[in-house]
Amino acid sequence: MAEKKLIGRITHYFSKISVAVVELSDDIAVGDKIRMEGATTSFEQVIDSMEIDNKKVETATAGQSIGLKVKERVRLHDGVYKITNGS
């Protein structure tokens, strides 16, 4: 059974380039499956790339803000959840 854990919140969204800025409260890595949830937002995607200060990174840790390409529109304060396979 898949489980989800809150790992961050959307702090900005650039609609022209479909990039969300996520302020992290937990660690994340390229390849992780995430879920975006909010009042009108609900979708899952796998992270294929993320950036910190316009530099591509493979991992990011709590307290950092990352730029993340998203496949659908997200909104300010939407939650970002990491999908894990519960044991």
N, C-alpha and C positions, 0 to 999 in steps of 0.2 A: 504494500500500500504506500503510495507516494505521500510524503509529508511536505509542508511548506513552512518556511521560517522567514520572518521579516528581516531583511538585511539592509533596507534603505528606503529613502523617500525621494520622489521627484522634486527637484528644486527649480528646474527650468526646462523648457522645451523649445527647440528651434524647428518650427514646422516646415520651413523651406528645405531643410536637409534631413529631417526626421531623426534628430539627435536629442536625446534626453540627458540632462545632468542629474546624476544620482548621488546624493549624500549618503555614504555608507555607514551602517551601524554594525556591520560584520564583514568578514572577508569574502571575496568573490574572485573567480578566475575565468579566463576564456574557456569555453566548453561547458560551463555550468548552464543548467536549464533554469530559467527564471520565469516568474509570473508577475504581471503588472495588474494591480487591482485598485479600483477607485469607484466613485459614484457611477460613472459611465464608462469605466475602463475595465476590460477583462480579457487578457490574452497571455499566451505563453510563447517564449522563444528561447533559443539557445544563443548564448553570447558568442559571436564570431569575432568581434574586435571591440576594444575599448581603449580610451585614451585618458591620460592625465596631463594637463598643460600641453595639449596638442602632440603628445608623444605616445605612440602605441605601447601598451603594457599588457603583460600576460596575466598578472594578478594585481589586486588592489586590496587594501586593508581598511578596517574600521576607522572612521575619521576622515578618510579621503573622499574627494568628489571626483566622479568619473564621467566622461562623455561616452554615451552608449547609443549606437545606431539602433533604432526601434522600428518594427515593421508596421505598427499602428500608432495613431495619435495617443499621447499620454497627457495628463493634466497635472498641474501643480499639486503637490501633497499626495499624489497616488502612492500606494505602497508598492515596494519591490520585494518579492519573495523568492527565495531560493527553493527549488523543488528537489527534495532528496528522497531516496528510496528508503523508507522506514524499515527497520530491521524486524 
